[in-house]
Amino acid sequence: MPPRKAFMVNHLRLNSPEVEVESIKKDVLNAKNRGADLVILITHAGNAYQPYPSWHTVEIYHHIFDTCGVDVILGTHPHNPQPMEKYTFTCPFEKVTKQGFVIYSLGDFIAYDIFIWGRLIPLLKMTVQQGLLNQRKHTQLTKVEVLPVYNWGQKDLSKGKELRLLDFYQLLDSIARNDPPAFLSPLCLREVATLQYFWENYFLSNSQKEAYAVSNRA
């Protein structure tokens, strides 16, 4: 970190058992005092290469919702995607019940990881709406859409280095039609099959899997 620029990164050991989150609460309050309608917290925590967050990560994120009043938590560090969750809490500042949203890991973006699960990226589209709640202005996240993306990397380095980001659903459709992209090797096709299993059995909840199946039939 550049000298005298510690403000650029907030160091807080969220993986520690007795971590204090008072600094997060102060930052959220400062944001609200400056007029923020919705507060998103981005974290770098959790255990790498695990399909699910640890019990500690789940508990500390719930604790942050309850005590700090953030609206959304976007988790990073584990390298592969980890599930999404809605969490109901009472905002300590506004004293109203809110629906928080957390994704425990966004995975990697522009990185070709050695671990297969790290080659699947959940891109989020979040819809935020503003209205009235008990005659007071109220802003909340009302919808989250997820697009899985396959981070394809050139396996034969004699052909040079190359990365491509592919719509995972469209890719699965092309494979089902027996018309996959020509640049996908048999190894890549096996990789895609592994990622499909991971996506449907680890990342998506039962209700999300049902919605996925309906959208694929539409």
Buried (B, 14 or more C-beta within 10 A) or exposed (E): EEEEEEEEEEEBEBBEEEBEBEEBBEBBBEBBEEEBEBBBBEBEBBBEEBBBBBEBBBEBBBBBBBBBBBBBBBBBBBBBBBBBBEBEBEBBEEEEEBEBBBBBBBBBEEEBBEEBBBBBBBBBEBEBEEEEEEEEEBBBBEEBEBEBBBBBBBEEEEEEEEEEEBBBBEBBEBBEEEEBEEEBEEEBEEBBEBBBEBBEEBBBEEEBBEEBEEEEEE
